[in-house]
């Protein structure tokens, strides 16, 4: 059962986009059937890697092509802090060790698809021992260069140009694994999520995800308006077929098997961008369709 009730989209909107969405829905079903039946299908999308490599030099520009990630970062950090507060992870970190200024102290953390290190650096500054990984060598170079500007990061931050699958084969595990705004940019989300889940330390480790739901509203806001009308993000940034609804993502996570069941989803939170303040915020329960566009998800490994 879906963790939280999702409000269905307005029927009139569906009717308005019915011809287009009938085609998209059919393609989406075919897309997922193909992925799940091809175990050797790579999760790396070379065109996506190339696309983000081309803007590597602008990762740290607050008004550049990844402006929305910069504005979202405070909420991402706040959400992770909230979910981990007073939580026990294995035998190493407990509620008694929580430190207000360094809440991630003692945690080994992984940031998958780190790009230029926007989230990665923030995790380190709050006490985490963090590895940031990305499939783009150009992104990793920029991340390393930017990290050199802040001595406080030294010793607790490492960057690698490597995939989640390769890390998993190396036997790596982490107290916390973050895969934020990346699921919609890989070729095979199911296999990618399995790799992410496998990197979470057994016995209470956490997996944090954020992505975009596949709804008419998300198409209007993230592609029709953000890309094609207002150029808030570069055209071609998003692929509607790769969006996952919260119930789909929860099902994938909770169907992952190791020796037994992998774990469970413990929270799903809808988020939105306030057009007046240009700040991201958690959406309250009374808002219809609170999970229809962007959302966070937390899962814990047993």
C-alpha positions, 0 to 999 in steps of 0.5 A: 500500500502506498505510504501516503494517500496520493490525490489524483490529478484533475480529470479536466487536465487529463482530458486536455492532454489526452492525445499526447498522454495516451502516446506517452503512457504507451511509450512509458509502459513499453520502456519499463517492460524493456528495462525489467526484462534486460538484466544486462541493460546499463544504467548509464545514459551516455547522452545524459552524462554528456549533457551534464558534462557540458555544463560542468563549469557552471555547477557553482553558478547560483544563477546558472543552469542548475540554479534550481538545485542550489535553491533546493539544497537547503530543503534537501539538507533539512529533510535529511537532518529531520529524518536522521534525528534521534535515529539509530543506524546499526551499532555505531550512531544513536540518538545520544550522539546527535550533535546540533551543529554536526548532525552527521558526525560519525556517518559514512555517507554516499552522494550518487550523481553528485555533479559539482558537489552541491549536496556533497559539500553540505553533508561534509560541513555538517559532520559527515564523512562523504564520498561523492560519485558521478559518471562524468569525469568533468563534473568530478574535476569541477567538484574537486577544484571547488572543494579545494577552496574550503579547508574544512572539507579536507579529510572528510570528502572524497570524489570518484568518477565511478558508477553505483554498480561498480561501487557495489561490486567493490563491496562498499556500504554506507550508513547513508546513501543519497541519490537526489535528482538522478533517477530520472536521468538513468537508463534503467531506474529499477536496476539503478535503485537496486544498486543504490539499495545494495550500497546501504549498510544492513541493520538500519542504514538509510536511502534518500531519494528525490525525483519527479512524479509522472503526472500531467501537472509535472509535465506542465511545470517541469517541461512545458513551462520550465524548459520550453517556455521560461527556459529556467532549465535547459531544454531536454533536461527532463524526460517525462517517460523516466519520471516515477510516481511515488507508489511506483518508487515505493514498490520498487524499493520494497520489492528489492530482495537480498537474502530476504526483504531489503527494507521499507519506505518510512517517509514520502514528502511532497515538495514545491517551489514557492514562486514568490520567494523562489524557495523550496518547501515541504507541501502540507497535507491539505494541498491537493496533489502534493505528490504530483510533481517533486518529492522526497523519499526515505527508506531504511534497510533492515 
